[in-house]
Amino acid sequence: MVSIPMVNYGLFADKLVFDVPLTVQDQKFLSDMTEATARDIFVNRIVEDTGFLKPEYRPDPDTVKPEDAEPRSKLVFTRLADSTLPISGLDEAKCAVMSSGGKESLLTYGILRDVGCKVYPCFFNESGHHWLTALTAYRYFRENDPGTMRVWSNVDRLYTFVGRHMKILKRNAYEKDRAEVYPVRLFFFEHYVFSFLPLIYKREIKNILLGNEYDDPSRTSYWYRGIRHYNAVYDQSQEFDKYMTNWFKERGFGFRQWSAVRPLSDLVVERILSDRYPSLFKLQRSCHSVHIEEGEIVPCGRCVKCNGIILFLLANGIDPRIIRYKQEDINSVLDRIKLGLLRLDPDELEHSLYLLSQRTGKSIEGSVRHDHVEMIQFDEMNSHLDNIPQTYRERIYSIYEKYTKGYAYLSGKEWIRISREEALRGVLNSESK
């Protein structure tokens, strides 16, 4: 677990020394993650101008080659550990949910409880400002669910320390502790998971869930000048979840990592959460810059995350004031959206604006109808038909069906409607392909 933060620095150090006992499987995991993360950081934080890198260290995009994105670091493993005995007796009906106070983890908790699972909310308590985002939800779960777990960590201080000593970064890069993106680190979610593994093992929990929602690949490139990357979200990808499930199996742990909300757009996530689980919805704090007002944690109302949340709520006919957004920020959200102050899949943005225009009867610039955004969505890259285990699939989809408009599959660049039976089986009919 303590080795995982090192994965972020394969592009920047000559050598990374892991002076802890590691199995062959552990070493392969660290090597694979360092390679994938290096490509993601190079394309999305070095070549792309995020405002953190000193200009003299940015490469000319027209001269970039695939080998430029390969890790510079030599990984040195000083001690080989014996493989542990296989873990047995894990309970299929037990689920650990990596919880943050965001809409996806709250909906995941609600859905799993709904379908009869024993759910354990897991809160990773970083020492910095980021913990404020999760604190409202944590306090609620601590008082209402005895399965709630919390692990404290100062890993954010490590990231800040390293960042402040990187000569390629501008002086103020790590002083912006509430920035929308991190300067160079992109691999951190699995550090949260590994921090909970002893507790998960002790409670015999089989399933580990993260709140990874749908990412539409139809207008997104995952290649840059011959470099395969993940648009800065490798550790939230379908490919990564499957890698981890296979790795846990090979390592003898037997845990299964997946997302219950992967086929859903953010728009639909908010719809289900607010309508079906209103007590959980009130806990939502999806904001990088939450602050305290009169003893309560409230969102800033103007960052890119807040702008997206307000839009989704308005498009669904939900009052954003329920989760402490101010009326003046609600009224001005379209002005900020026109300035590009949000990061959403293009279809999801356009369809949300379309729904809002239909709801208000007013013409809104950029509104375009995309029915698949309100459907249960699959594709061969980001949302596989077998993403949700067969054990839970029908029960979960039966809930989603009440809030969506059927099932859709992205074939090439075209969205096609598929049947419920295909979605439940996890296999398309030949005529659908």
N, C-alpha and C positions, 0 to 999 in steps of 0.2 A: 504493500500500500504506500509506504513512504517513498518508493522509487518512482511512482507514477508522475509526479510533477516534472521530473526530468525529461519526460517525453517531449515537452514543449521546446526544448533547447537544442535539438539535433542539428539545426542549421547554424548555430552560433558558437558552439564549443568544439575544440579540437578532439576532446575526449570526455566521455561520460563514464564515470567509475561507479559501479554498483557493488559496494562493499558490504553486502548482506547475502545470506544464503538464499539461492534461487534455484528452482528446478529447471530442467530443460524447457518445460512448457512456459514457465515464467519468463525465461530469457527470450523465447520466441515471441511472446506477447509484447514485451518491451521493444524488441526490434521491429516488429510489424507496426506497432503504434507510432514509433518514432519516424518510420518511413512515411506512413500515411499523413501524419501530422505535419511533417516537413513540407510535403507537397501543398497541403492546404494553407499553411502559413505563408509559403513563398508566393503563391498566386494571390491570396486574399488579404495579405497584410504587408507584403514587400512590394510586389508589382503594382497592386492596387493602391492608390493614394488614400490612406485613411487619416492623414494629417499628423501622425505620430512619428513617422520616420524622417530623419534628416535628409534633405534632398540629395546630398552627395552619395547616399547609400542606396538610393532607388535605382534599379537597373533600367536600361532602355527597354521598354516592352517589346520593341521590334527585333531585339537581338536575343531574347530569352530562349534558352534551349532546355530540353527535358532534364539533362544532367544538372542544371542549375538548381533544381528543386530537390535533388537527392541530399540526404543528411550529410553534413560535413563531419559529424562526430564519429569517432570510433567508440563503440560500446564495449566496455571492459567489465567482465563479470569475474569477481575474485573468488567466489565460493559457490560450489555446486551443492545443492540440497537434494536429499532423497525425496522422491514423490511421496505425498501423503497417502494414507489409506483412503479408499473411496468412501464418500459419505453416503449413508443410506438412511431410509426412514423419513425423508422429507415429505411434508404434507401437501398434496396437490391443491387443497382448498385454502391454503394460506398464501397471502400475497403481501409483500413489502412494497410500499409506494414511496418513491423518492419525492418528498414533498417540499414545496417552496412558497406556498401561498399564491401561486399562479393558477390560472383557470384550468390548465390541463391536469395538474396534479390533484386539484380539488374535484374535478369531474371524474378522474380515474378512481379516486377514493369512493365517491358516491356510487359509481357504476358497479364496482366490485362488491360493495356492501349490498347493493340491490340484487345481485345475482347469487348471493349466498356465501361469499367468501369471508374468511376471517382476515381482516385487513389491518396492517401495521403501518401507520404513517411514520416515515423516517425523515427527520429534520436535521440537516447538516448545518451546524451553527458556526459559521465563519466569524472571526473576531472583528471584522470591519463593518462598514455601514450596510453591506448587503443583507445582513441578518435582519435588519428592520423590515425588509420586504416580507419575510416569512413569519415575523413575530406575531402578527394578529392571528394567523391560522394556527401557529404553534400553541399559543395560549388557549385557544378554543379546544384543540385536540387534547392537550394535556389535561384539561378539566373534564372532558367528555368521553375520551377513549383511552382505557388503560393499556392498549397496545401501542400507544405513542412512544417513539424512541427518538433520542437526540444524541448526536455526537458532536462535541466541540472540537474545532480545529483552528490553527493559526496559519494554515497554508496560504491564505491571502497575504499575510505578511511576508512570506517567502517570495511570492510572486512580485510583490512590490519592491522588496530588497533587490532581487535580481534585476528587475526592470530599471531601477534607478542607477544601476551600474552598467547598463548596456550603452555603449557609446554611440550606437546607431539611432537611439531614440532621442527625441527632443527633450529638453530639460523638464518640461511640464507634463510629459506623457503619462507618468504615473501619479501626478498630483491630481489628475482628473479622475478621482475615484468613482465618480458617478457617470463616466462616459458611456456612450451607447455601445462601443466595442472595446475589447481589450487590445492593447498594442501588438503583442506577439503571441500570446498564449491562446490556444484553441482546444486543448484536450484537458478537460477537468471533470466532466460528469462522472466518469468511471472511478475517479478518486473518491467521490462521494459514496458510490456503491461499495467499493472495497473497504471503506471505513466502517460500514455496517455489517460486513460479512460475518464477523464473530457473533454478533447479536442475531443475525438471520439464521445462522447455523444452530445456535442455542435454542431458538424457537422452532426449529425444524420447518422453516419456510421454503417452499419450492420456487415460488414465482417472485421475480424482481421486476418491478414496473417503473418506467420513466414516462413522463408526460410528453412524448414526442408526437406532434400532430402532423397533418399532411403538408408536404412540400411538393408543389406542382412542378414537374420537370419539363412541361410542354414548351415553356418559353425561357428555359434556363439551360446554359451550357455547363457541362461537367468536364470539359476539356479546354485547356488553354495552351496553344502552341505545343501540342503533344504531351501535356502534363495532365494526368487524371487527378482531379481534385473534387472537393465536396462542398464548395461554396461556404466554407468556414463552419460546417456543422457535421463533420465526420462522426463525432461521438453521439450524435442524435439521429444517425441514419439507420435505415433498415438493414443495410449491409453490416453495420457495426453491431446491432442487436443480435444478428444471426452469428456473427463472429464470436461474440461473447458467450452465447448459448453453447456453441460448439466447443469453445475453449473451456468453459466450466465443466463440460462433460469429459473432455480429454484430461483435465486436471484432477478429475475424480470428485469434484464438488457437487455436480448434478443440478445446480441452480439453472433456471430458465429466465432469460431477460427478454422483455418485449414491451410493447406499448398498446394499451387498450384504445387509445384515441387516434392512432396513426391514420385511419381512413377519413378523419373528419377535418374539415376546414375550421379555422378559428371562429368564423361566423357561426357555424353550427355548434361548436363547443360552448360558446356563450349562450346560445339558445337553449341547449339542454340543461346546462348548469343553472341558469336563472329560473327556468320553468320547473324543473324536476327536483332540484336541490337548493331551494332559496336560502336555507340557513348556511349552506356552504358558499353560495354565491356572495353573500354579504362579507365573507372573509377575504375575498379576492383583492390582492394588491399587486397588479401587474405593472410595475413601474421601477425604473432604475434609480429614481431620485425621491423615494418616499421621504416624508418628514413628519414631525410630530406637531400637531395643533391641538391645544387644550387636552393634552394627555392621550390623544388618539393618533394612530399612524394613518396618514392620508397620502394619496398619490400626488405627483406634481401637476398632472393634468395637461402637460405640454410637451413631454418627450415623445420620441417616435413610438414607443410602446403605448403610451397613454392615448396618442392620437388614433392608433389602430383600434384600441379597446373601445373608445368612445364611438367610433364609427360603427363597429360591430353591434354595439348596444342600440344605437339609434336605428340602424338598419333592421334590427329585430323588434323594434318598438319597446325597448327596455329603458327605463330611466337611469342614466349613469349616476345620478345623485345617490342611488342606493348604495353604491360602493365608494361614496365620498368624493365624486368629481364635482367641481364647482360649476355653477350655471354659466359663468362668463367663459370658462374653458370649453364647455359644451357648445355654446353659441358660436365660438370662433374656430371650431375644429376644422371646418371646410377651408378656411383661409390658410391654415397651416398645411393641410393636405395639398392645396394648390402649390405651395412652396416646396413640396416633395418631402415634408418632414415626417416620413413614416417608411417602413420597409415591409411590404406585403407582396405576395404573389400577384402579378398583374390581374389575372382573372378574378381573384378574390376581392381585390380593391375595386375593380370595375363593377362587379356584381353587387357588392355592398352599396356602392353609390347608386346603382340601379334600384335596389330595394328601397333605399332612402328616398329616392326621387318618387317612386311609386307611393310610398307612405305619406309623403308631404304634398304630393301633387305639383312639385316644382321641378323644373329642368335643372339638372346638376351636371356640370362639365365632367366628362370622363366616365359617365355611367354607361355600362354595356351589360347586357344580360348574358350570363353564363350559367346555365342550369346545373352543371355538374358540381358547382360550388356548394349547392344545397343537397348533394347526394353523398352516398357512402362511396368513396373514391379509391380506386386501385390502379396500379401501373406496375411495370416490370422492374422499376428501379427503386422507388421510394415507398411503395405500399403494396406489398405482395399479398396475394389472396390467402396465403396461409399465415399471415402475420399473427393473428389471434389464435391461440391453441384451440384445437377442436373441442376440448372440454368446455370452453366458455363461449365459443363462437356464436351459437344460435341464441343463447340467453342475452348476450350483449347486443347483437344485431337486432333482436326483437325490440329492444329499448330504442336503439338508434332509428329504427324505421318509423317511429311515432313522430320524429322531428325532421325527417329528411324526405327526399322525393325519389327514392329508389337507389339502385346501384349503378355505378358507371366505371368503365375501364378505359384507360388511355391507350389506344392502339395507334402507334406512330404519333401523329399530331392531332388525331381525331378522337373525341370522346364518344364511346358507344355505350348504350344501355345493356346491362347484363341482368340475368335473372337472379332471384334470391337463392335458388338452388345452386347456381354456379358459385356464388359467394360463399355459401355454407360449405360446399364440397372443397372449395379452394382450387377448383379446376374449371377452366373455360371449356365450353363446347367447341367443337371444331368450326362451326359456322360463326362463332363469335370472334375467332382469332383473325 
